[in-house]
Amino acid sequence: MNLTAEQKKFYRGISHHLNPVVTVAGNGLTDTVLAEIDRALEDHELIKVKVSVGDRDLRAEVIKQICTATRATLVFTIGNVALLLRKARKPNAKLSNLVRFKN
């Protein structure tokens, strides 16, 4: 999904108050980590993921793998943190960051 500059700005505003829900670190991108990211995307739709692996190029490759495996859209990255978006099939108003922070 391609996002416009206006959409990215909107999602960045929502994400300002969010903390990373998953951290990819020393063990790299395992099936368990991917499953947790997938679950978090289904529940929250908009999440931050902290990727603390190697250099900038390796970090970019890991983020690309996450997006491909989870069918998520990368909104932006800043340092070790990536903001990912994937709209849920049935958003839960109590969990979805898009629904809770829309207003």
C-alpha positions as CSV (number, residue, x, y, z in Angstrom):
1,M,0.0,0.0,0.0
2,N,1.4,3.4,-1.0
3,L,0.8,6.2,1.5
4,T,0.5,9.9,0.7
5,A,2.5,12.5,2.6
6,E,-0.7,13.5,4.3
7,Q,-1.4,10.0,5.5
8,K,2.2,9.5,6.7
9,K,1.9,12.7,8.7
10,F,-1.4,11.5,10.2
11,Y,0.1,8.1,11.2
12,R,3.2,9.8,12.6
13,G,1.0,12.0,14.8
14,I,-0.8,8.9,16.2
15,S,2.4,7.1,16.7
16,H,4.0,9.8,18.8
17,H,2.5,8.4,22.0
18,L,3.1,4.7,21.1
19,N,6.0,2.6,22.5
20,P,7.6,-0.3,20.5
21,V,5.6,-3.5,21.1
22,V,8.2,-5.9,19.7
23,T,12.0,-5.8,19.7
24,V,14.1,-7.6,17.2
25,A,17.5,-8.1,18.7
26,G,20.4,-10.6,19.1
27,N,18.5,-13.7,17.8
28,G,17.3,-11.8,14.7
29,L,14.0,-12.3,13.0
30,T,12.7,-15.6,14.2
31,D,9.3,-17.2,13.5
32,T,8.2,-16.4,17.0
33,V,9.0,-12.7,16.6
34,L,7.2,-12.6,13.2
35,A,4.2,-14.3,14.8
36,E,4.2,-11.7,17.6
37,I,4.4,-8.8,15.1
38,D,1.6,-10.3,13.1
39,R,-0.6,-10.6,16.2
40,A,0.2,-7.0,17.3
41,L,-0.7,-5.7,13.8
42,E,-4.0,-7.6,13.9
43,D,-4.8,-6.2,17.3
44,H,-3.4,-2.6,17.0
45,E,-3.1,-2.0,13.3
46,L,-0.4,0.6,13.8
47,I,2.6,-0.5,15.8
48,K,6.2,0.5,16.5
49,V,8.9,-2.2,16.2
50,K,12.4,-1.7,17.6
51,V,15.0,-3.4,15.4
52,S,18.4,-3.5,17.2
53,V,20.5,-5.6,14.7
54,G,23.8,-4.7,13.2
55,D,24.3,-1.7,10.9
56,R,21.9,0.4,9.0
57,D,21.8,-1.8,5.9
58,L,21.1,-5.0,7.9
59,R,18.4,-3.1,9.9
60,A,16.8,-2.0,6.6
61,E,16.8,-5.5,5.3
62,V,15.2,-6.9,8.4
63,I,12.5,-4.3,8.3
64,K,11.8,-5.2,4.6
65,Q,11.6,-8.9,5.6
66,I,9.1,-8.0,8.4
67,C,6.9,-6.0,6.0
68,T,7.0,-8.8,3.4
69,A,6.2,-11.6,5.9
70,T,3.4,-9.7,7.6
71,R,2.0,-7.8,4.6
72,A,2.5,-4.6,6.5
73,T,3.3,-1.1,5.1
74,L,6.3,0.7,6.4
75,V,5.2,4.2,7.4
76,F,8.6,5.5,8.4
77,T,11.8,4.6,10.3
78,I,13.7,6.7,12.8
79,G,16.9,5.2,14.3
80,N,16.1,1.7,15.4
81,V,12.3,2.1,15.4
82,A,10.0,1.3,12.5
83,L,6.3,2.3,12.3
84,L,4.2,-0.4,10.6
85,L,0.6,-0.3,9.4
86,R,-1.7,-3.1,8.5
87,K,-5.5,-2.5,8.6
88,A,-7.3,-5.3,10.5
89,R,-10.1,-7.3,9.0
90,K,-12.3,-6.6,12.0
91,P,-10.8,-3.7,14.1
92,N,-11.3,-3.9,17.8
93,A,-12.2,-0.5,19.1
94,K,-10.5,-1.1,22.4
95,L,-7.2,-2.2,20.9
96,S,-6.9,-0.5,17.6
97,N,-4.6,2.5,17.6
98,L,-6.3,3.8,14.5
99,V,-9.7,3.8,16.1
100,R,-8.7,5.0,19.6
101,F,-6.5,7.9,18.5
102,K,-8.5,9.0,15.4
103,N,-10.1,11.9,17.1
